[in-house]
Amino acid sequence: MKQFWVGLVTAFFLFLSGLNNGNAKMTSTFVRSEWPSTDIPLDNQAFAVPKGRNAPQQVHITQGDYEGKAVIISWVTPDEPGSLKVQYGKSEKKYDLTAEGTVSNYSFYKYKSGYIHECLLDGLEYATKYYYKLGDDESSREFWFQTPPEIHPDAPYKFGIIGDLGQTYNSLSTLQHYMQSGADAVLFVGDLSYSDRYQYNDVGIRWDTWGRFVEQSTAYQPWMWSAGNHEIEFMPYMDEVVPFRNFLHRYPTPYLASKSTNPLWYAIKRASAHIIVLSSYSPFGNLLNFDSSLW
Ligand SMILES: *[C@@H]1O[C@H](CO)[C@@H](O)[C@H](O)[C@H]1NC(C)=O
């Protein structure tokens, strides 16, 4: 219980938007129940592994540049590194473009991650639907996303703001209500998986279940990440003392595009919004050289 309240004050998203045209409104009266707050069991359908040998899972996209003409696509293959390529294009099943990404893996205590793929698609057109395909032929998977309109003070856009999501039955209800809202992208204000409720190998395992759980939204629209206190995962009893390790391995941000030196601190523009992501639980590298006017 306490962790939810702590979580609420952890992450900062500065959200500067031209809301003075009077279109801002509350879009739902849904209020998530707080109790009971039971994690969904590992064998639940909400965490189902996609069919096919070594099939891509935990697919998620985020903005990949400063102004909304790029996305970073991330996915995990469980058994071995998969194809590094993303095939994509503007018509369904007709992928005339290809981008190539990278793959990495890491350990957390004795847990070994799957193969975490990351690929940047850039030079995209504004306000366009793109289809994309991941993985090797027999177990490939297909998704789509929509790029935002060109940056303009009046560009209409619907953001969802989600934080403290976790992986309880209440989290599932929140995610389903969010998806019904018809919003275009998420500003995630920290505290993703609540894997820090667990110990030893279960920490990594619960990052994987969370990635599969949110894929129904994160594969189709960008979620912009900021880190909360539950991402710190400082666990000296298992020799894990580097803060944010699981988060940083799995959730890339476009920090270089805003000339930041730290993936937890960055800025982007999207449609009519100027978004500045700050991390209240970590120092920003070199404040002496930091020129905030760049953001
Ligand atoms: C990464 O994957 C390779 C190949 O499967 C494996 O040998 C290595 O132990 C893994 N690295 C970590 C840090 O788990």
The ligand as a Gaussian input file, in Angstrom:
#p B3LYP/6-31G(d) Opt

LIG

0 1
 C       24.384000     -13.436000     -23.042000
 O       24.131000     -14.488000     -23.956000
 C       25.255000     -15.328000     -24.189000
 C       24.897000     -16.272000     -25.316000
 O       23.729000     -16.990000     -25.020000
 C       25.612000     -16.062000     -22.918000
 O       26.718000     -16.908000     -23.121000
 C       25.957000     -15.007000     -21.858000
 O       26.189000     -15.641000     -20.621000
 C       24.836000     -14.002000     -21.705000
 N       25.302000     -12.891000     -20.887000
 C       24.753000     -12.584000     -19.727000
 C       25.359000     -11.415000     -19.043000
 O       23.828000     -13.202000     -19.237000

